[in-house]
């Protein structure tokens, strides 16, 4: 299961509340089924303000997970959790896996989390209008759509 109904409702609320900026987060799972939902802070605007040359996009078209949030979910990984789902939103655009999404998920063509599913939400005028899920296909060496229906 990519997300539960409760998790999707939380993601939807976050995506709509953070509009017109992209939202981001992660869901982790432990053997036995224990799940952890981790809403992350998008610091893309801060990175853009600090260094617009290296971070030319702002939070309307990109996300950068706060390193403190990364440390939190890495701590959970050290406790036996694994990343199940990364999620983020696209603002006034479709629910597709962009080239930027691919580069971030697989720098140098090697996926950082090959078993994770990536959920992308399309948010238009503060409303989630679509969602798509993508996962790594080792045979094709690419992220491909996987069946997903919002619960």
C-alpha positions in Angstrom: 0.0 0.0 0.0 1.5 3.3 -1.1 -0.5 5.4 1.3 -3.4 4.8 3.6 -6.6 6.9 3.4 -5.6 8.8 6.5 -2.1 9.5 5.1 -3.5 10.6 1.8 -5.9 13.0 3.6 -2.9 14.5 5.5 -0.8 14.8 2.3 -3.8 16.5 0.6 -4.2 19.0 3.4 -0.5 19.7 3.4 -0.3 20.2 -0.3 -3.3 22.5 -0.4 -2.1 24.5 2.7 1.4 25.0 1.3 0.1 26.1 -2.2 1.6 28.0 -4.1 4.7 26.2 -2.9 5.5 22.5 -3.4 5.1 20.3 -0.3 7.2 17.3 0.5 7.3 14.4 2.9 8.0 10.7 3.5 6.2 7.7 4.8 8.3 4.9 6.5 7.3 1.4 7.5 8.8 -1.2 9.8 8.5 -5.0 9.6 5.2 -5.8 11.2 3.4 -2.9 9.5 4.2 0.0 11.8 4.0 3.2 9.7 5.4 6.7 10.3 4.2 9.7 8.4 6.8 12.5 8.3 5.7 15.8 6.9 8.9 17.6 5.7 9.7 21.3 5.4 10.5 22.6 1.9 13.4 25.0 2.2 13.8 25.7 -1.5 13.0 29.4 -1.1 15.8 29.7 1.5 18.3 27.9 -0.8 17.2 30.1 -3.7 17.7 33.3 -1.7 21.1 32.1 -0.4 22.4 31.0 -3.8 20.2 31.7 -6.9 23.0 30.5 -9.2 23.0 26.9 -7.8 19.3 27.0 -6.8 17.7 28.9 -9.7 14.1 27.7 -8.9 12.0 28.8 -6.0 9.5 26.6 -4.0 6.8 27.1 -6.6 8.6 24.8 -9.0 11.0 22.8 -6.7 11.5 21.4 -3.3 14.5 20.8 -1.1 13.8 18.7 2.1 15.1 20.5 5.2 18.2 18.5 6.3 16.8 18.4 9.8 13.9 16.4 8.4 16.3 14.1 6.5 18.1 13.4 9.8 14.8 12.5 11.5 13.8 9.9 8.9 17.4 8.6 8.7 17.2 8.1 12.5 14.0 6.1 11.9 15.8 4.0 9.3 18.5 3.2 11.9 15.6 1.9 14.1 14.5 -0.6 11.5 12.1 1.5 9.4 12.5 1.7 5.6 11.3 4.5 3.3 8.1 3.3 1.7 6.9 6.5 0.0 8.3 10.0 -0.8 5.7 12.5 -1.8 5.7 16.1 -3.2 3.4 18.3 -5.1 3.5 20.1 -8.4 2.0 23.6 -8.5 -0.4 24.3 -11.3 1.1 21.4 -13.2 0.4 17.7 -13.7 1.1 14.8 -11.5 4.1 13.5 -13.5 7.6 12.4 -12.6 9.7 15.2 -14.0 13.4 15.1 -15.1 14.3 17.1 -12.0 12.4 14.4 -9.9 14.4 11.7 -11.6 17.7 13.5 -11.0 17.0 14.0 -7.3 15.7 10.4 -6.8 18.6 8.8 -8.8 21.7 11.1 -8.9 24.0 9.7 -11.5 21.3 7.3 -12.7 21.5 5.3 -9.5 18.3 5.4 -7.3 18.9 6.4 -3.6 15.8 4.5 -2.6 15.2 1.9 -5.3 12.3 0.2 -3.4 10.5 3.5 -2.6 7.4 4.7 -4.4 7.3 8.4 -5.3 3.8 10.0 -5.1 3.3 13.3 -7.0 0.2 15.5 -6.5 -1.0 18.1 -8.9 -2.3 21.1 -7.0 -4.3 23.8 -9.0 -5.9 26.8 -7.3 -5.2 25.3 -3.8 -6.9 22.0 -4.7 -5.4 18.6 -5.3 -6.7 17.6 -8.7 -4.7 14.5 -9.5 -2.0 12.2 -8.1 0.4 9.7 -9.7 2.8 7.1 -8.3 6.1 6.1 -9.7 8.7 3.5 -8.9 12.1 2.4 -10.1 12.1 -0.2 -12.8 15.6 -1.9 -12.8 15.1 -3.4 -16.3 14.3 0.0 -17.9 16.6 1.9 -15.5 13.9 4.5 -15.1 11.0 5.5 -12.9 7.7 4.4 -14.3 4.1 5.0 -13.4 2.5 2.4 -11.1 -1.2 1.9 -10.5 -2.5 4.4 -7.9 -6.0 5.4 -6.9 -6.4 8.0 -4.2 -7.9 6.2 -1.2 
